[in-house]
């Protein structure tokens, strides 16, 4: 059964058999709840009704995750669970990585140890998946602190991309220009979370100031036709996570999600999971939900799926 037939028949298991990319996955919350239950006995329940702030999400995280995985062993288990989840979901390209602060916290400040944690789990659980290893940074962190952490990552050829996430209002995007210039010189693909809580203009400014290749979320761009055209003209990809946007109260409902307007106006978009454990949002479910709510046609979703698999 092909992807379009599987969508039209609502056959989630057949959708999972079709190759797809997940380019927006935070591995700490991106893993298989079944895998974690089998290894820890902990049954992590997702949310099903919208919440209205990141504070509420952090409260969920404290209640359901807490300190249970705040060790080297726990961190490795979360990495393994993410590969298990991706394999089950038919993901063939997976982009995940560790936050720079985690190097010292969980991997003894040893970049080879960090890389090995991902590569060994990759080899053991899902070697058929293309792993794109990412450097992550939190936007609230002091720039000097981030630069110090990043000094251990520069020059390591195992990494594919760099991403900036967290509170969009924490500090001006311009503060990160020196970091992104270095990342570009290192040959990394440049990404940042923007336009989830901010505005269309925030999306444009982030792309211009940091010379981004891709934007995580970026849904606010749909509010301004000129920003949509800017993204199209500059070949900027948006890696969108629809269920996350809905359950965080960023969109009214799935049917009117701005991914449809962005896609139909020529913006290159992919569909990712974000945080599977909290949003019950594996990639196959995201495709099926967008079809069943009437947001996108099956042919449009198949086109998005295929584009996500292309090398850029």
C-alpha positions as semicolon CSV with decimal commas, in nm:
position;residue;x (nm);y (nm);z (nm)
1;X;0,000;0,000;0,000
2;X;0,141;0,340;-0,092
3;X;0,141;0,648;0,131
4;X;-0,163;0,816;-0,024
5;X;-0,374;0,501;-0,002
6;X;-0,267;0,452;0,360
7;X;-0,372;0,808;0,446
8;X;-0,708;0,775;0,275
9;X;-0,777;0,446;0,454
10;X;-0,660;0,582;0,790
11;X;-0,413;0,296;0,816
12;X;-0,147;0,417;1,058
13;X;0,059;0,098;1,041
14;X;0,089;0,127;0,662
15;X;0,180;0,496;0,691
16;X;0,459;0,391;0,926
17;X;0,601;0,162;0,658
18;X;0,659;0,459;0,426
19;X;0,997;0,635;0,461
20;X;0,988;0,981;0,614
21;X;1,217;1,237;0,778
22;X;1,201;1,381;1,129
23;X;1,407;1,700;1,124
24;X;1,254;1,852;1,438
25;X;1,292;1,612;1,729
26;X;1,415;1,691;2,080
27;X;1,548;1,354;2,186
28;X;1,499;1,413;2,559
29;X;1,123;1,402;2,496
30;X;1,141;1,235;2,157
31;X;1,157;0,869;2,246
32;X;0,935;0,565;2,263
33;X;0,722;0,560;2,577
34;X;0,699;0,181;2,545
35;X;1,078;0,146;2,533
36;X;1,116;0,362;2,843
37;X;0,840;0,174;3,026
38;X;1,007;-0,159;2,949
39;X;1,344;-0,035;3,075
40;X;1,234;0,171;3,375
41;X;0,875;0,075;3,459
42;X;0,783;0,442;3,419
43;X;0,460;0,498;3,223
44;X;0,480;0,850;3,076
45;X;0,137;0,982;2,978
46;X;0,103;1,250;2,705
47;X;-0,128;1,550;2,714
48;X;-0,441;1,558;2,498
49;X;-0,591;1,900;2,571
50;X;-0,419;2,231;2,489
51;X;-0,207;2,404;2,750
52;X;-0,134;2,773;2,728
53;X;0,225;2,842;2,822
54;X;0,575;2,700;2,833
55;X;0,545;2,712;3,213
56;X;0,266;2,454;3,193
57;X;0,484;2,239;2,969
58;X;0,771;2,264;3,217
59;X;0,530;2,164;3,495
60;X;0,429;1,856;3,293
61;X;0,796;1,778;3,241
62;X;0,870;1,802;3,614
63;X;0,577;1,580;3,702
64;X;0,627;1,313;3,436
65;X;1,002;1,315;3,370
66;X;1,152;1,491;3,671
67;X;1,504;1,387;3,764
68;X;1,462;1,027;3,650
69;X;1,699;1,055;3,353
70;X;1,946;1,314;3,487
71;X;2,246;1,084;3,476
72;X;2,480;0,953;3,209
73;X;2,291;0,625;3,205
74;X;1,954;0,801;3,191
75;X;2,066;1,025;2,908
76;X;2,183;0,727;2,707
77;X;1,851;0,555;2,767
78;X;1,666;0,858;2,625
79;X;1,887;0,847;2,317
80;X;1,814;0,476;2,271
81;X;1,441;0,538;2,313
82;X;1,449;0,800;2,039
83;X;1,607;0,561;1,791
84;X;1,354;0,295;1,890
85;X;1,069;0,541;1,832
86;X;1,204;0,653;1,496
87;X;1,252;0,296;1,378
88;X;0,898;0,200;1,475
89;X;0,763;0,506;1,296
90;X;0,940;0,442;0,966
91;X;1,168;0,745;1,002
92;X;1,466;0,709;0,769
93;X;1,633;1,047;0,836
94;X;1,656;1,160;1,198
95;X;1,809;1,487;1,315
96;X;1,877;1,494;1,689
97;X;2,151;1,609;1,922
98;X;2,260;1,716;2,265
99;X;2,246;2,062;2,421
100;X;2,593;2,204;2,472
101;X;2,548;2,208;2,851
102;X;2,492;1,832;2,846
103;X;2,852;1,767;2,743
104;X;2,983;1,842;3,090
105;X;2,673;1,729;3,274
106;X;2,642;1,379;3,126
107;X;2,953;1,303;2,917
108;X;3,243;1,416;3,136
109;X;3,326;1,705;2,903
110;X;3,443;1,452;2,644
111;X;3,306;1,522;2,296
112;X;3,403;1,176;2,173
113;X;3,203;1,019;2,455
114;X;2,899;1,229;2,362
115;X;2,922;1,141;1,993
116;X;2,971;0,775;2,076
117;X;2,654;0,772;2,287
118;X;2,452;0,867;1,981
119;X;2,645;0,662;1,728
120;X;2,647;0,344;1,935
121;X;2,270;0,364;1,998
122;X;2,224;0,435;1,628
123;X;2,429;0,130;1,530
124;X;2,266;-0,099;1,785
125;X;1,900;-0,003;1,738
126;X;1,847;0,150;1,395
127;X;2,156;0,147;1,171
128;X;1,933;0,181;0,865
129;X;1,838;0,535;0,969
130;X;2,044;0,830;0,848
131;X;2,155;1,012;1,163
132;X;2,214;1,385;1,139
133;X;2,378;1,488;1,465
134;X;2,294;1,834;1,591
135;X;2,445;2,083;1,836
136;X;2,176;2,241;2,053
137;X;2,175;2,569;2,246
138;X;1,925;2,733;2,481
139;X;1,842;3,094;2,398
140;X;1,839;3,212;2,759
141;X;2,207;3,124;2,812
142;X;2,480;3,387;2,834
143;X;2,672;3,416;2,507
144;X;3,013;3,383;2,672
145;X;2,896;3,063;2,842
146;X;2,772;2,920;2,511
147;X;3,096;3,011;2,336
148;X;3,292;2,833;2,607
149;X;3,076;2,520;2,575
150;X;3,096;2,529;2,196
151;X;3,475;2,536;2,199
152;X;3,459;2,161;2,263
153;X;3,230;2,103;1,962
154;X;3,412;2,307;1,698
155;X;3,617;2,092;1,467
156;X;3,420;1,774;1,536
157;X;3,309;1,649;1,195
158;X;3,037;1,425;1,341
159;X;2,792;1,716;1,363
160;X;2,559;1,812;1,081
161;X;2,375;2,118;1,216
162;X;2,330;2,368;1,497
163;X;2,001;2,476;1,652
164;X;1,887;2,746;1,894
165;X;1,576;2,689;2,104
166;X;1,395;2,795;2,419
167;X;1,229;3,123;2,511
168;X;1,214;3,334;2,193
169;X;1,195;3,649;2,403
170;X;1,497;3,569;2,623
171;X;1,741;3,790;2,431
172;X;1,775;3,949;2,086
173;X;1,855;3,712;1,802
174;X;2,141;3,943;1,698
175;X;2,334;3,833;2,009
176;X;2,401;3,497;1,846
177;X;2,557;3,628;1,524
178;X;2,917;3,550;1,622
179;X;2,824;3,193;1,714
180;X;2,642;3,139;1,386
181;X;2,926;3,287;1,183
182;X;3,160;3,034;1,343
183;X;2,908;2,753;1,289
184;X;2,884;2,847;0,922
185;X;3,263;2,842;0,893
186;X;3,255;2,495;1,049
187;X;3,029;2,381;0,766
188;X;2,721;2,326;0,984
189;X;2,366;2,366;0,860
190;X;2,218;2,664;1,043
191;X;1,883;2,630;1,221
192;X;1,694;2,811;1,495
193;X;1,356;2,798;1,667
194;X;1,167;3,113;1,580
195;X;0,812;3,211;1,490
196;X;0,650;2,967;1,729
197;X;0,576;3,234;1,991
198;X;0,707;3,537;1,803
199;X;0,599;3,718;1,487
200;X;0,649;3,689;1,112
201;X;0,903;3,970;1,132
202;X;1,094;3,773;1,396
203;X;1,125;3,491;1,143
204;X;1,263;3,725;0,875
205;X;1,505;3,889;1,115
206;X;1,639;3,558;1,244
207;X;1,700;3,430;0,891
208;X;1,875;3,752;0,791
209;X;2,083;3,800;1,106
210;X;2,194;3,440;1,150
211;X;2,192;3,345;0,779
212;X;1,972;3,047;0,861
213;X;1,919;2,756;0,627
214;X;1,616;2,626;0,814
215;X;1,368;2,745;1,076
216;X;1,220;2,522;1,343
217;X;0,847;2,608;1,357
218;X;0,832;2,944;1,173
219;X;0,453;2,921;1,157
220;X;0,410;3,291;1,235
221;X;0,545;3,362;0,885
222;X;0,197;3,284;0,752
223;X;0,077;3,613;0,903
224;X;0,271;3,820;0,647
225;X;0,270;3,751;0,271
226;X;0,598;3,938;0,232
227;X;0,768;3,704;0,477
228;X;0,623;3,402;0,296
229;X;0,771;3,536;-0,027
230;X;1,102;3,603;0,151
231;X;1,120;3,239;0,265
232;X;1,038;3,111;-0,084
233;X;1,288;3,340;-0,256
234;X;1,564;3,244;-0,015
235;X;1,486;2,871;-0,014
236;X;1,438;2,855;0,363
237;X;1,290;2,533;0,495
238;X;1,045;2,531;0,786
239;X;1,040;2,217;1,002
240;X;0,689;2,229;1,147
241;X;0,536;2,028;1,433
242;X;0,156;2,063;1,406
243;X;0,031;1,876;1,715
244;X;0,284;2,058;1,931
245;X;0,162;2,392;1,791
246;X;-0,198;2,298;1,871
247;X;-0,139;2,158;2,220
248;X;0,073;2,459;2,316
249;X;-0,211;2,687;2,213
250;X;-0,021;2,840;1,920
251;X;-0,293;2,751;1,666
252;X;-0,671;2,732;1,706
253;X;-0,704;2,381;1,568
254;X;-0,535;2,139;1,332
255;X;-0,771;2,209;1,043
256;X;-0,666;2,573;1,019
257;X;-0,297;2,513;1,089
258;X;-0,085;2,761;0,886
259;X;0,120;2,479;0,735
260;X;-0,142;2,462;0,458
261;X;-0,106;2,828;0,362
262;X;0,272;2,810;0,380
263;X;0,288;2,496;0,170
264;X;0,041;2,620;-0,092
265;X;0,238;2,941;-0,131
266;X;0,557;2,755;-0,212
267;X;0,739;2,742;0,123
268;X;0,948;2,430;0,169
269;X;0,807;2,260;0,481
270;X;0,868;1,933;0,660
271;X;0,659;1,767;0,932
272;X;0,835;1,669;1,254
273;X;0,748;1,529;1,594
274;X;0,898;1,785;1,837
275;X;0,835;1,605;2,168
276;X;0,671;1,265;2,121
277;X;0,644;1,187;2,491
278;X;0,441;1,496;2,575
279;X;0,242;1,547;2,254
280;X;0,193;1,186;2,131
281;X;0,317;1,324;1,802
282;X;0,512;1,067;1,606
283;X;0,555;1,171;1,244
284;X;0,309;0,920;1,099
285;X;0,038;1,042;1,334
286;X;0,113;1,400;1,231
287;X;0,055;1,317;0,864
288;X;-0,266;1,129;0,940
289;X;-0,403;1,402;1,166
290;X;-0,339;1,671;0,906
291;X;-0,525;1,464;0,647
292;X;-0,816;1,358;0,866
293;X;-0,887;1,711;0,990
294;X;-0,894;1,842;0,632
295;X;-0,590;2,067;0,661
296;X;-0,395;1,918;0,369
297;X;-0,477;1,686;0,081
298;X;-0,308;1,345;0,063
299;X;-0,111;1,448;-0,247
300;X;0,018;1,758;-0,065
301;X;0,123;1,549;0,234
302;X;0,300;1,300;0,011
303;X;0,487;1,584;-0,157
304;X;0,595;1,717;0,185
305;X;0,709;1,369;0,284
306;X;0,916;1,324;-0,031
307;X;1,074;1,668;-0,009
308;X;1,180;1,598;0,348
309;X;1,378;1,298;0,226
310;X;1,577;1,499;-0,027
311;X;1,929;1,611;0,043
312;X;1,949;1,991;0,065
